[in-house]
Amino acid sequence: MHPGFMWWHRQRRHGCGPSVHVGVGTADWGGPGETRFAGGEEGGGWSGGPFGVRRPLRFLAYKLDLDEAQTAELAAVRDYRYTRRAQAAADQRRMTSAFADLFAAPDFDAGKATEAGAARVKSAERLADLQARALRRVHTILNDEQRKSFAYLLRTGVIAL
């Protein structure tokens, strides 16, 4: 039976009694009325979906008890940071390609190697500056109690920067 059809069959429970079915994209993994999320319900239902992925913004808004304005500002910081990190990843791929071109050439060009290395350092510096600016903005968004909770989440490894 094709896996896609098995999923469809399990979702509709054709000819099946109450048995344990693990279906992708559903919260109902057990018998009737048994709803579980990956990681269990210990986190108040915020542990994610079937693959254990927490939505970072929603999770932080819940854990830090953010209001709508704070959540919107935090979303703006996150979006800006994601965009800049994607640009840094593109820069990294470009530099890797430049190093590969150096090795593909018959003669090694030390000047081009130095340029590519300097570009890598400059990209890392931009990323560090971005991180500092993002943290500064998050610090101004949160109140004292929320900052303490945020610090606790960082220390315990629940969230990562």
Protein Blocks (a to p, Z undefined) as FASTA:
>chain_A
ZZklmmmmmmnogoiacdddddehiablbdehiacdehijmnnopnocfnopacfklmmm
mmnopafklmmmmmmmmmmmmmmmmmmmmmmmmmmmmmmmmmmpmbdcfklmmmmmmmmm
mmmmmmmmmmmmmmmmmmmmpcfklmmmmmmmmmnomacZZ
